Amino acid sequence: MKRLSLQLTGLLALFALLPTAQAADHRDGPSATSNKDADINDLYAWTDSGGQKVNLVMTFNPAAPTGTLPSDAVLYVFHLNSKQTFTATASTEVRIICGFDAQQTISCWAGDSEYVTGKADAAQGLSSTSGKLKVFAGLRNDPFFFNIPGFAATVGAVKSAASSLTFDTAGCPKLDSATSNTLVTQLRTGANGAAPTDTFAGTNTLAIVVQVDKSLVTPGGPILGVWASTHRR
């Protein structure tokens, strides 16, 4: 499963949180990778420009071959927990649950009030009768950018310096600005200063893309936490 959180009270607040509004996991353990149709890659969430629609994307089945279809044996679930403030402990959950039948007809429920069913593989997606829920499902290029050579080089640099590092009370290593900038630069480049590499370029993944009215998923308040899960039927 994947978790993230974002603020829905304004566009500026959303921009401030965009770096955290995603979760990625392309390398899982044996139990997940052996069930690729239930193996989540990434979770994305953001609002539209007017701040009234919440857009959600769950990608799954990493490196899916051309022609791969979603499984009719799995339910795909977006969990949306809303609350009044970031520090509040009480929250209200709304689930968006999507599943497929053997003919690739999708059925999606948003809470208890909104439902859509039909073929959702057209580019424009499939809308519920009220228009408050819209869904697309199908094979797409993997949108996640990850420069594995640069990441590996950075990890190697940190490991080689580990014995000389000192740590603060929170357990974080103390780095001077020059060292920090060197590591950040390495993350942005390839090995030995080469151009960065998009490791997942040219690979496909299955995606479920949902757009839902904010009013349907924020009954507990404007702060929204989002996580995703898959379940065998």
Sequence and secondary structure as in RCSB ss.txt:
>XXXX:A:sequence
MKRLSLQLTGLLALFALLPTAQAADHRDGPSATSNKDADINDLYAWTDSGGQKVNLVMTFNPAAPTGTLPSDAVL
YVFHLNSKQTFTATASTEVRIICGFDAQQTISCWAGDSEYVTGKADAAQGLSSTSGKLKVFAGLRNDPFFFNIPG
FAATVGAVKSAASSLTFDTAGCPKLDSATSNTLVTQLRTGANGAAPTDTFAGTNTLAIVVQVDKSLVTPGGPILG
VWASTHRR
>XXXX:A:secstr
 EEEEEE S HHHHHHHGGGSEEE     HHHHTSGGG EEEEEEEE TTSSEEEEEEEESTT  TT    TTEE
EEEEEEEESSTT    EEEEEEEEE TT  EEEEETTTEEEEE   STT EE TTSSEEEEEEEEE      HHH
HHHHHHHHHHHGGG  B TTS B   HHHHHHHHHHHTS GGG     TTTT EEEEEEEEEEHHHH TT SEEE
EEEEEEE 
